[in-house]
Each structure stands twice: as structure tokens, then as C-alpha cells.
Amino acid sequence: MGAALIGGMLKAEVVEAARCTATTRTETSAAALEKRFGILATAGGNREAAQLADIVILAVKPVNVPKVLREIGDVLRADQILISLAASLPVAVIESEVPLPMPVFRAMPNIPVILEEGAIGICHNAVATRAQREMVECLFRAVGVVAWVDDEQMDAVTALSGSGPAYVYIFIEAMIAAGLKMGLSRDISTRLAEQTVLGAAKHVRDSGLHPAILRDQVITPGGVTIAAIHELERHGLRSMLISAIETATQHSKKRTKALLEQLDTSNS
Ligand SMILES: NC(=O)c1ccc[n+]([C@@H]2O[C@H](COP(=O)([O-])OP(=O)(O)OC[C@H]3O[C@@H](n4cnc5c(N)ncnc54)[C@H](OP(=O)(O)O)[C@@H]3O)[C@@H](O)[C@H]2O)c1
């Protein structure tokens, strides 16, 4: 995820390669980042990088965030911006690991950020100013669409857009299978299914209309589309998706609780 963000931000020119430093755990990853992006990347150089940075982005696994914060804590400054990408780690927990009051942001990007088509939910602590918020929005707009939320809503964001690409992949996969079943070639089924999802999503976004209105526009009385929609409704597609996202939100809450317990245990 860290590499995806670096790629998007460099491509959108919101950050210059000469002003971007990445740190990793292993030399191999650092060398790969240097080669891929032409940036300075070092293994184990967290403190040095944090000391020189205006914006520090934490893209390590959630369980490693407190350890990295303890490592860089004494070089962080109140005029820097700290951004965590870690799932399940509330802003208050990140704040509690930082030895001084400073702007802390928590972002939940999804995997299409690698194509600059991500959906990113972001929240922040009370210290962050409007100017810092704008700066963070500018960074993440380079890789997708930004939605500002409260920290308590991050579990729902994780369930909706964080995990969302996986649901859409299943939808596309099923459409391809249906095309195959109806005798279309694999290539034609794939191209038609993927473009249908892409086009429909763009239509919703660009028209600003509720999807139900757009759906209604495609339906002709007694036609083919309503016959298919009847089947989808009969099998509960909508209700299934709502339940799936509700379950995923609850699961995300449980994961946060488990992570906090794990961090508590390792602290004591
Ligand atoms: N992947 C997603 O779709 C996604 C979506 C939303 C949020 N996130 C969040 O993004 C974060 C990263 O996830 P990921 O999937 O990208 O993980 P990942 O592939 O395991 O990458 C983690 C990176 O952190 C580096 N690292 C580990 N310990 C370090 C340390 N002590 N100091 C410096 N660097 C260290 C690793 O370096 P090495 O390569 O050298 O080991 C690796 O480059 C997680 O907190 C996750 O919750 C991920």
C-alpha cells in the first residue's frame, strides 16, 4: 500500500521524487523502491527519515505501528503531519503513542489506488488544522476519491470501500461465468462484463443521479432487464450486500478490539 501511494503521488506530481524518502525493514524492499520510483529508500532508516520529513506516512502492519512510533517518537515535531494507513487502529491510539500533540490522520485506502482510482476514507484528531486537512486531501486525491469521516465510521468505511473491490470482483466474475454459460467466448464475456461495471460506475458518478433512477431508465415494460432484475431480487442480491457490509463492519470492530488487547498485552 505504501508503494502504491508513492507511485500515485509521484505520477500526479504532488510530491517530487527528490523530496520523497521511503523506509522499509529489509534491504531488498528498499532497493526495489529506489529502482522503481527513483526515490531515496533505506532499510531501518525510520528515525532519520522522520526527522527530515514534513509529512510522515506509516504504512506498516497495524501491529507494528506502536513499535515504529516508539522508534521515531522523539524526533517527531508538532509542525509535521502524521498519517497512518493502518487498518483497525483508531486515531486516539496513534495519538497516545506520540509523545507530543501533533496532527494525526488515519486513512483507509483501497486497492485501486494502484491505478489512481482508489476510494479513501480519512479522519483526523482535534489538533489538525484546515490547512493540514487540505494538504492531506491533496495527497490522497492523487490516488483516488477522498471522503472525510469520523473515526467511529472507519469500520464501516473498511467494510464498504476497503473490502469493496473484492465484492465487485465476484460480481464481475459471476457475469463472466454467465456469459460463458450463455455461449459467449471467455474473451468477449470478460471484456463486456468489466466494461459494463466500469461504465455503470462512471454513469452513477458523472450523472449524480441515484442508481435506482438509472436502473429504472434501463427497464422497458415486459422487457429483458426487468426479467433479470426480478431474479436478482428473488435471490436477495441487495439484501445480501447490505448484510455482508453490516457483518464486515462488525468484524472490523471486533478486529480493532482484538488488536488493542494484543497491544495492551505486549505493552504490559
Ligand atoms: N493492502 C491493502 O489493501 C490495504 C488497504 C488499506 C490499508 N492497508 C494498511 O496499510 C498498511 C500496510 O499494508 P500492506 O498490505 O502494504 O503491508 P505489507 O505489504 O506487509 O508492507 C508493509 C511494509 O512495511 C515495511 N516494514 C515493516 N516493518 C517495518 C519497520 N519496522 N520499519 C520500516 N518499515 C517496515 C515492510 O518492509 P519489508 O518489505 O522490508 O518487510 C513493508 O514494506 C497496513 O497497516 C494495512 O492495514 C492496507
The ligand as an SDF file (V2000), in Angstrom:
LIG
                    3D

 48 52  0  0  0  0  0  0  0  0999 V2000
   -3.1180   -3.7420    1.3180 N   0  0  0  0  0  0  0  0  0  0  0  0
   -4.2960   -3.1030    1.3760 C   0  0  0  0  0  0  0  0  0  0  0  0
   -5.2110   -3.2660    0.5400 O   0  0  0  0  0  0  0  0  0  0  0  0
   -4.5370   -2.0950    2.4830 C   0  0  0  0  0  0  0  0  0  0  0  0
   -5.7010   -1.3370    2.4640 C   0  0  0  0  0  0  0  0  0  0  0  0
   -5.8890   -0.3710    3.4610 C   0  0  0  0  0  0  0  0  0  0  0  0
   -4.9550   -0.2180    4.4620 C   0  0  0  0  0  0  0  0  0  0  0  0
   -3.8540   -1.0090    4.4690 N   0  0  0  0  0  0  0  0  0  0  0  0
   -2.8930   -0.8300    5.5660 C   0  0  0  0  0  0  0  0  0  0  0  0
   -1.6360   -0.4850    5.0160 O   0  0  0  0  0  0  0  0  0  0  0  0
   -0.6130   -0.9990    5.8780 C   0  0  0  0  0  0  0  0  0  0  0  0
    0.3870   -1.7770    5.0390 C   0  0  0  0  0  0  0  0  0  0  0  0
   -0.2760   -2.8880    4.4940 O   0  0  0  0  0  0  0  0  0  0  0  0
    0.4030   -3.7110    3.3170 P   0  0  0  0  0  0  0  0  0  0  0  0
   -0.5990   -4.6940    2.8720 O   0  0  0  0  0  0  0  0  0  0  0  0
    1.0260   -2.7990    2.3190 O   0  0  0  0  0  0  0  0  0  0  0  0
    1.5910   -4.4360    4.1600 O   0  0  0  0  0  0  0  0  0  0  0  0
    2.9500   -5.0850    3.6250 P   0  0  0  0  0  0  0  0  0  0  0  0
    2.8260   -5.4780    2.2030 O   0  0  0  0  0  0  0  0  0  0  0  0
    3.3520   -6.1010    4.6440 O   0  0  0  0  0  0  0  0  0  0  0  0
    4.0010   -3.8760    3.6780 O   0  0  0  0  0  0  0  0  0  0  0  0
    4.4570   -3.4070    4.8980 C   0  0  0  0  0  0  0  0  0  0  0  0
    5.7300   -2.6200    4.6320 C   0  0  0  0  0  0  0  0  0  0  0  0
    6.2130   -2.1640    5.8990 O   0  0  0  0  0  0  0  0  0  0  0  0
    7.6100   -2.3830    5.9510 C   0  0  0  0  0  0  0  0  0  0  0  0
    8.0010   -2.5050    7.3580 N   0  0  0  0  0  0  0  0  0  0  0  0
    7.6700   -3.4700    8.2540 C   0  0  0  0  0  0  0  0  0  0  0  0
    8.2080   -3.1960    9.4690 N   0  0  0  0  0  0  0  0  0  0  0  0
    8.9020   -2.0350    9.3270 C   0  0  0  0  0  0  0  0  0  0  0  0
    9.6750   -1.2430   10.2070 C   0  0  0  0  0  0  0  0  0  0  0  0
    9.8500   -1.5770   11.4920 N   0  0  0  0  0  0  0  0  0  0  0  0
   10.2320   -0.1340    9.7130 N   0  0  0  0  0  0  0  0  0  0  0  0
   10.0760    0.2560    8.4250 C   0  0  0  0  0  0  0  0  0  0  0  0
    9.3380   -0.4630    7.5430 N   0  0  0  0  0  0  0  0  0  0  0  0
    8.7710   -1.5960    7.9800 C   0  0  0  0  0  0  0  0  0  0  0  0
    7.8420   -3.6490    5.1840 C   0  0  0  0  0  0  0  0  0  0  0  0
    9.1830   -3.6980    4.7490 O   0  0  0  0  0  0  0  0  0  0  0  0
    9.7730   -5.0490    4.1320 P   0  0  0  0  0  0  0  0  0  0  0  0
    9.1500   -5.1750    2.7600 O   0  0  0  0  0  0  0  0  0  0  0  0
   11.2200   -4.7730    4.0610 O   0  0  0  0  0  0  0  0  0  0  0  0
    9.3880   -6.1560    5.0600 O   0  0  0  0  0  0  0  0  0  0  0  0
    6.8550   -3.4330    4.0100 C   0  0  0  0  0  0  0  0  0  0  0  0
    7.4590   -2.6740    3.0030 O   0  0  0  0  0  0  0  0  0  0  0  0
   -1.2830   -1.8610    6.9360 C   0  0  0  0  0  0  0  0  0  0  0  0
   -1.3510   -1.1710    8.1540 O   0  0  0  0  0  0  0  0  0  0  0  0
   -2.6640   -2.1040    6.3790 C   0  0  0  0  0  0  0  0  0  0  0  0
   -3.6470   -2.2160    7.4130 O   0  0  0  0  0  0  0  0  0  0  0  0
   -3.6110   -1.9260    3.5060 C   0  0  0  0  0  0  0  0  0  0  0  0
  1  2  1  0
  2  3  2  0
  2  4  1  0
  4  5  1  0
  4 48  2  0
  5  6  2  0
  6  7  1  0
  7  8  2  0
  8  9  1  0
  8 48  1  0
  9 10  1  0
  9 46  1  0
 10 11  1  0
 11 12  1  0
 11 44  1  0
 12 13  1  0
 13 14  1  0
 14 15  2  0
 14 16  1  0
 14 17  1  0
 17 18  1  0
 18 19  2  0
 18 20  1  0
 18 21  1  0
 21 22  1  0
 22 23  1  0
 23 24  1  0
 23 42  1  0
 24 25  1  0
 25 26  1  0
 25 36  1  0
 26 27  1  0
 26 35  1  0
 27 28  2  0
 28 29  1  0
 29 30  1  0
 29 35  2  0
 30 31  1  0
 30 32  2  0
 32 33  1  0
 33 34  2  0
 34 35  1  0
 36 37  1  0
 36 42  1  0
 37 38  1  0
 38 39  2  0
 38 40  1  0
 38 41  1  0
 42 43  1  0
 44 45  1  0
 44 46  1  0
 46 47  1  0
M  CHG  2   8   1  16  -1
M  END
$$$$
